[in-house]
Amino acid sequence: MREGGESKVPIKIVNEQGERRGRFRRKAIKVAAAQSVVLEAVRACHAKMPVQVIPLHRCGGRYAAERLVATCDWPPFARSGVDGFAVRSGDVALASASKPVSLRLIDSVAAGDRAVTPVLPGTAVRIMTGAMVPPDADAVVMLEQTEDAEAGTGAKVSFKAWGKASHSEGAHGTAIEIKVKHTVQKGQNVAQPGEELQAGAALTEVGMMLRPGHVALLGTFGYSDVPVFARPRVGIFATGSELLAVGERLEPGRIRDSNSAMLAAMAEQSGAEAVLLGRLPDELEAVRSALAEAVKKADIIVTTGGVSVGDYDIMAMLMSELPRYDSRMGEPLEPSNSGSLEMEQDLLLFDRVSMRPGSPTSAARIGGKLLFALSGNPGACFVGFELFVRPAILALQGTSHALPTVVQAELLDGFEKGSPHDRYVRARLIEREGRRYAEPLGFVKSSMMASIPAAEGLVLIPSGSQGASAGQLVDVLLLLP
């Protein structure tokens, strides 16, 4: 019974001749081919998101829309890397703890000062970390490697007490000397101009995710505002009359809709803005209407549930009505820059993928936007997002490496269940003595969610009857933390 007592009639998918249509005749496509179709559809539908210019302190985690470069050499001047004394390295070539070399102190330079006093033979200049190295000095001796000529302790010269009027004399008019107890090589403890970055060096590339380190670099070179791609809006629907809102009390035969919130979190993690659009009813016209409104609000639409072959699977019904995009299905597609994917009409991109879990995962183009219909099973929904939705979100933000990162690891425990499709198994990654291991987690059925929080990667078990044995080298798709 429907809510309110109305009978729920199974959905029948029929064509004009009254024949049952093909939810059972779906053509499976390989994962790599499906991913290529998705990325080509992104190029055909959107290319990239619009560009926004935002304050530097807010650009962390966003994706750069322009190639930004260093505006000068860095460091812009010879800079001391330690607190100590700027010297001529030749003056202290024979210095040692038993035979220190005495140098006359002639000036001091703090960070931010402009160093103008040349270091003449037999002299030194007190210098602080980050300060400009004075002319003719080619090295800096660490403070700990010197001592005051009179006191016999580590040299400590106070800028305030010493003043700027006469750095060559002490309080009583006597010359101040330091003793250097250690030799230094030319250039030691000095960062040379342009040593780290030269003017014109790239700080960001288009599609690069900006991390805190990028923010620091951009600030260093004067970028107070940064061009980034707008965050894609991802509209999320759930299907199924068995679903309750998260805050509702459980009822017999019903479950709470946890997938929508999970998908929203994954979308936000990918740099998108998630928009929860509620639940789709099991009525085709109502679904069409809801999706037509969604394409006005979202750049990508994701549904969860209703994609299998049950009598109430509304998304499968919708997908079956769309004309199919049929270009080299089943074979990995090469990325195309020629616009070979015609996107002027609504199209079914694929409605079955050769994978477990989530083989009914489907994708289409409707109203100029990408629609992903993911499984209602939490584990399959999770895998479908990782393989297809996240790459689409990243591609919209300009990144050229949208697909999951794949590493190799040794399987700690065997996974003996074979499958006619590639299988993606949730796993924990372990590093031991320089080797990477993958430990399959329990509760990995598509309907199970207990192991999702602990998963650090998805182990790919290629299709076949044998599964994979312990010690076997396997590919692992890394999951974002």
C-alpha positions in Angstrom: 0.0 0.0 0.0 1.1 3.6 -0.6 1.1 6.1 2.1 -2.4 7.2 2.8 -3.8 3.8 1.8 -3.6 4.0 -2.0 -2.7 0.8 -3.7 0.8 0.7 -5.3 0.6 -0.6 -8.8 3.8 -2.2 -10.2 5.4 0.0 -13.0 5.2 -1.6 -16.4 7.7 -0.5 -19.0 6.1 -1.0 -22.5 6.8 0.3 -25.9 4.3 1.5 -28.5 3.5 -2.1 -29.5 2.7 -2.9 -25.9 5.8 -5.1 -25.4 7.7 -5.1 -22.2 10.9 -3.1 -22.7 14.5 -3.8 -21.9 15.4 -3.5 -18.3 16.5 -7.1 -18.7 18.4 -6.5 -22.0 20.8 -3.9 -20.8 24.2 -3.9 -22.4 27.0 -3.9 -19.9 29.9 -1.4 -20.5 33.4 -1.8 -19.0 34.2 0.7 -16.2 37.0 2.4 -18.2 34.7 2.9 -21.1 31.9 4.3 -18.9 34.4 6.7 -17.3 35.5 7.9 -20.7 31.9 8.4 -21.8 31.3 10.5 -18.6 34.4 12.7 -19.2 33.5 13.2 -22.8 30.0 14.1 -21.8 31.3 16.7 -19.4 33.3 18.3 -22.2 30.3 18.3 -24.5 27.8 19.5 -21.9 29.8 22.1 -19.9 33.5 22.2 -20.8 34.3 23.9 -17.4 32.5 25.9 -14.7 32.4 29.7 -14.8 35.4 31.5 -13.2 35.1 33.3 -9.9 37.7 35.6 -8.3 37.8 35.1 -4.6 39.9 36.4 -1.7 43.2 34.6 -1.1 42.3 33.3 2.3 39.2 31.6 0.9 40.7 29.7 -2.0 42.0 26.7 -0.1 40.3 23.5 -1.5 39.2 25.3 -4.7 40.4 24.6 -8.2 42.6 27.2 -10.0 41.1 28.7 -13.1 44.3 30.3 -14.4 48.0 29.6 -14.5 49.5 32.0 -11.9 53.3 32.7 -11.9 55.9 34.1 -9.6 56.1 37.8 -9.9 59.8 38.1 -9.0 62.7 35.9 -8.0 62.4 34.2 -4.6 64.2 35.1 -2.4 64.3 38.5 -4.0 67.7 39.2 -2.3 70.5 37.2 -0.7 68.9 36.2 2.7 70.3 34.7 5.9 69.0 31.3 6.9 70.2 31.6 10.5 70.9 34.0 13.3 74.6 34.8 13.3 77.3 36.9 11.6 77.7 37.7 7.9 81.4 37.1 7.0 83.8 36.5 4.1 84.3 32.8 4.0 88.0 33.2 3.3 88.5 35.1 6.6 87.4 32.0 8.6 88.9 29.3 6.4 91.2 28.2 9.2 88.9 28.8 12.2 88.5 26.1 14.8 87.5 25.7 18.4 91.1 25.6 19.5 92.2 28.5 17.2 89.2 30.8 16.7 89.5 33.7 14.3 88.7 37.2 15.6 86.7 39.6 13.4 85.7 43.2 14.1 81.9 43.8 14.3 81.0 46.7 12.1 77.2 46.7 11.7 74.0 44.8 12.4 71.1 43.8 10.1 67.6 42.8 11.3 64.9 41.2 9.1 63.4 44.0 7.1 66.5 46.2 7.1 68.3 47.2 4.0 71.9 46.0 4.3 74.3 48.7 2.9 77.5 48.3 4.9 80.1 46.2 3.0 81.8 43.4 4.8 85.5 44.3 4.5 88.3 41.8 5.1 88.6 41.0 8.9 85.1 42.3 9.7 81.6 40.8 10.3 78.0 42.0 10.5 75.5 40.7 13.0 72.5 39.3 11.1 69.2 37.8 11.9 67.3 35.0 10.2 65.6 36.3 7.0 67.7 39.5 6.9 69.4 40.8 3.8 73.0 39.6 3.5 75.3 42.7 3.3 77.5 43.4 0.3 80.8 41.4 0.0 79.7 38.8 2.6 79.4 35.3 1.1 78.5 33.2 4.1 76.8 33.4 7.5 78.3 31.9 10.7 75.8 30.6 13.1 75.7 32.4 16.5 76.4 29.1 18.3 79.7 28.8 16.4 81.1 32.1 17.8 81.9 33.7 21.1 82.4 37.2 22.5 86.1 38.1 22.4 86.1 39.4 26.0 83.4 37.4 27.8 84.2 34.0 26.2 80.5 33.2 25.8 78.3 32.9 22.7 78.2 36.3 21.2 75.0 38.3 21.9 74.9 41.8 20.6 71.8 43.8 21.4 70.6 46.0 18.6 68.9 48.4 21.0 71.9 48.7 23.3 74.3 48.9 20.5 72.3 51.3 18.4 72.8 52.4 14.9 75.1 55.4 15.5 78.3 53.6 16.0 78.3 49.9 15.5 82.1 49.7 15.4 82.6 50.7 19.0 81.4 49.4 22.3 79.9 51.4 25.1 83.4 52.7 26.1 84.6 53.4 22.6 86.5 50.1 22.2 86.1 48.0 19.2 83.8 45.0 19.5 85.2 41.7 18.3 83.8 38.2 17.9 85.7 34.9 17.7 84.6 32.5 15.0 85.2 28.8 16.1 84.1 27.1 13.0 84.9 27.4 9.3 82.1 28.0 6.8 81.9 27.4 3.1 81.1 30.1 0.5 77.3 30.4 0.3 76.7 28.5 3.6 73.5 29.6 5.4 72.7 32.0 2.6 69.7 31.7 0.3 70.6 33.2 -3.0 68.3 35.4 -5.1 66.0 33.1 -7.2 67.3 30.0 -5.5 63.8 28.8 -4.6 61.7 30.2 -7.5 62.5 32.4 -10.4 60.3 35.1 -11.9 57.7 33.5 -14.2 57.8 30.1 -12.5 54.4 28.5 -12.3 52.6 28.6 -8.9 49.3 27.1 -10.1 48.1 25.4 -13.2 44.5 25.3 -14.5 42.5 22.7 -12.6 45.0 22.3 -9.7 43.4 22.0 -6.3 44.7 24.8 -4.1 46.2 23.5 -0.9 47.4 25.6 2.1 50.9 25.6 0.6 49.6 27.1 -2.6 47.8 29.8 -0.6 51.1 30.7 1.1 53.0 30.9 -2.2 50.3 33.0 -3.8 50.3 35.4 -0.8 54.1 35.6 -1.0 53.9 36.9 -4.6 51.1 39.4 -4.0 48.0 37.6 -5.2 45.3 39.0 -2.8 42.5 37.6 -5.1 42.6 34.3 -6.9 40.6 33.1 -10.0 39.0 29.7 -9.3 36.3 27.7 -11.0 32.8 28.0 -9.5 31.7 25.1 -7.3 29.5 22.8 -9.3 26.0 22.4 -7.8 25.1 18.7 -7.4 21.4 18.0 -7.0 20.7 14.8 -5.0 17.4 12.8 -5.1 16.5 9.6 -3.3 13.9 7.1 -4.6 11.9 4.5 -2.8 8.7 4.6 -0.8 10.5 2.7 1.9 12.6 5.7 2.8 12.2 7.8 5.9 13.8 11.1 6.6 16.9 10.8 8.8 15.1 12.4 11.8 12.0 10.2 11.6 11.2 7.2 13.8 11.8 3.8 12.2 8.8 1.8 11.1 8.5 -1.8 10.1 9.7 -2.4 6.6 11.2 1.1 6.2 14.7 2.6 6.5 16.1 6.0 6.9 17.6 7.8 3.8 21.3 7.8 4.7 22.5 7.7 1.1 21.5 11.3 0.3 23.6 12.7 3.2 26.5 10.4 2.2 26.4 11.6 -1.4 26.2 15.2 -0.2 29.3 14.8 1.9 31.2 13.1 -1.0 30.1 15.9 -3.4 31.3 18.6 -0.9 34.6 16.7 -0.5 35.0 16.9 -4.3 34.7 20.7 -4.3 31.0 20.8 -5.2 28.0 22.4 -3.5 25.4 19.7 -2.6 21.7 20.5 -2.9 19.4 17.9 -1.3 16.2 17.8 -3.5 14.2 15.2 -1.5 12.6 12.0 -2.7 11.4 11.0 -6.1 8.0 9.3 -6.2 7.5 6.1 -8.1 5.5 7.9 -10.8 7.1 8.6 -14.1 5.5 12.0 -14.9 6.3 13.2 -11.4 9.9 12.1 -11.9 10.2 13.9 -15.2 8.8 17.1 -13.7 11.2 16.9 -10.7 14.2 16.4 -13.0 13.1 19.2 -15.3 13.2 21.5 -12.3 16.5 20.1 -11.1 18.3 20.9 -14.3 17.6 24.5 -13.7 19.2 24.4 -10.2 22.1 21.9 -10.6 25.1 21.2 -12.8 25.0 17.5 -12.1 22.0 15.5 -10.8 22.5 12.3 -8.8 19.8 9.9 -7.8 20.1 6.9 -5.5 17.9 3.8 -5.8 15.4 2.7 -8.5 17.9 1.5 -11.1 17.5 -2.2 -10.9 14.9 -4.5 -12.6 12.2 -4.5 -9.9 8.7 -3.5 -10.7 9.0 -0.2 -8.9 12.4 0.9 -10.1 11.4 4.3 -11.6 14.9 5.4 -12.7 15.3 2.3 -14.8 12.0 3.1 -16.4 13.1 6.7 -17.2 16.4 5.5 -18.6 14.8 2.9 -20.8 12.9 5.6 -22.6 16.0 7.6 -23.7 17.7 7.1 -27.0 21.0 5.3 -26.4 24.4 6.7 -27.1 26.0 3.8 -28.9 29.6 4.7 -29.8 32.0 1.8 -29.3 30.2 0.7 -26.1 32.1 -2.1 -24.3 35.5 -0.9 -25.4 37.6 1.7 -23.6 37.1 5.0 -25.3 39.9 7.4 -26.0 39.2 11.0 -24.8 37.9 13.1 -27.7 38.5 16.7 -28.4 36.3 16.7 -31.6 33.0 16.7 -29.9 32.2 13.2 -31.2 29.6 12.8 -28.4 26.5 14.5 -29.8 24.8 16.2 -26.9 22.0 18.1 -28.6 19.3 15.7 -27.3 18.6 13.8 -24.1 20.7 10.6 -24.3 21.2 7.4 -22.3 25.0 7.1 -21.9 24.9 3.7 -20.3 22.5 1.7 -18.0 24.7 -1.2 -16.9 28.4 -1.4 -15.9 30.4 -4.5 -15.8 31.3 -4.2 -12.1 30.3 -5.4 -8.6 28.8 -3.8 -6.6 26.6 -1.4 -8.6 26.2 -3.0 -12.0 22.8 -1.2 -12.6 24.6 2.2 -12.3 23.4 4.4 -15.1 24.2 7.8 -16.6 22.4 10.0 -19.0 22.2 13.5 -20.4 19.0 15.4 -19.7 18.3 19.0 -20.3 21.9 19.7 -21.0 23.0 18.3 -17.6 24.5 15.0 -16.5 22.3 12.6 -14.6 23.8 9.7 -12.6 21.4 7.1 -11.3 23.2 5.1 -8.6 22.2 2.0 -6.7 20.2 2.4 -3.5 22.5 -0.1 -1.8 24.9 2.0 0.3 28.0 0.1 -0.8 27.1 0.2 -4.5 26.1 3.9 -4.2 29.5 4.7 -2.7 31.4 2.9 -5.4 29.3 4.4 -8.2 30.0 7.9 -6.9 33.8 7.2 -6.6 34.1 5.8 -10.1 31.8 8.2 -12.1 30.3 11.1 -10.2 33.5 12.4 -8.5 35.4 12.4 -11.8 32.6 14.4 -13.4 32.7 16.9 -10.6 36.5 17.3 -10.8 36.4 17.5 -14.6 33.9 20.4 -14.4 36.5 22.2 -12.2 39.2 21.9 -14.9 41.4 19.1 -13.5 43.1 17.0 -16.1 43.4 14.1 -13.6 39.8 13.4 -12.7 39.9 9.7 -12.4 40.8 7.9 -9.1 44.4 7.5 -8.3 45.5 3.8 -8.6 48.3 2.2 -6.6 49.5 -1.4 -6.2 49.4 -3.3 -3.0 49.8 -6.9 -1.8 46.6 -8.5 -0.7 46.8 -9.5 2.9 43.8 -11.8 2.9 42.4 -13.7 0.0 39.1 -12.8 -1.6 38.0 -16.0 -3.2 34.6 -15.1 -4.5 34.8 -15.0 -8.3 32.6 -12.8 -10.5 31.8 -12.3 -14.2 32.4 -8.6 -13.6 35.3 -6.6 -12.1 34.7 -6.4 -8.3 35.6 -3.5 -6.1 36.3 -4.5 -2.5 36.6 -2.0 0.4 40.0 -2.3 2.0 42.3 -0.8 4.6 45.9 0.1 3.5 48.9 -0.8 5.6 52.5 0.2 5.2 55.1 -2.2 6.5 58.9 -2.0 6.0 58.4 0.1 2.8 55.7 -2.3 1.3 52.1 -1.5 0.9 49.4 -4.0 1.8 45.7 -4.1 1.3 43.5 -5.7 3.9 39.9 -6.4 2.7 37.3 -5.3 5.2 34.3 -7.3 6.4 30.7 -6.4 5.6 31.5 -5.7 1.9 28.2 -6.7 0.4 26.6 -3.9 -1.6 23.8 -3.5 1.0 26.2 -3.2 3.9 27.6 0.1 5.1 29.5 -0.8 8.3 32.9 -1.0 6.6 32.5 2.2 4.5 34.0 4.6 7.1 37.1 2.4 7.5 37.8 2.0 3.8 40.9 3.7 2.5 40.8 2.1 -0.9 38.9 -0.1 -3.3 40.7 -3.3 -4.3 40.1 -4.2 -7.9 39.5 -7.9 -8.3 39.4 -8.6 -12.1 36.5 -10.6 -13.4 37.0 -14.4 -13.3 36.1 -17.5 -11.4 39.1 -17.5 -8.9 38.9 -14.2 -7.1 42.3 -13.2 -5.7 44.6 -15.0 -3.2 46.6 -13.6 -0.3 50.0 -12.1 -1.4 48.7 -11.3 -4.9 49.6 -7.9 -6.3 46.4 -5.9 -6.9 45.3 -2.5 -8.1 43.8 -0.3 -5.4 41.8 2.9 -6.1 42.7 5.4 -3.4 39.8 7.0 -1.5 40.0 10.6 -0.3 40.4 10.8 3.5 
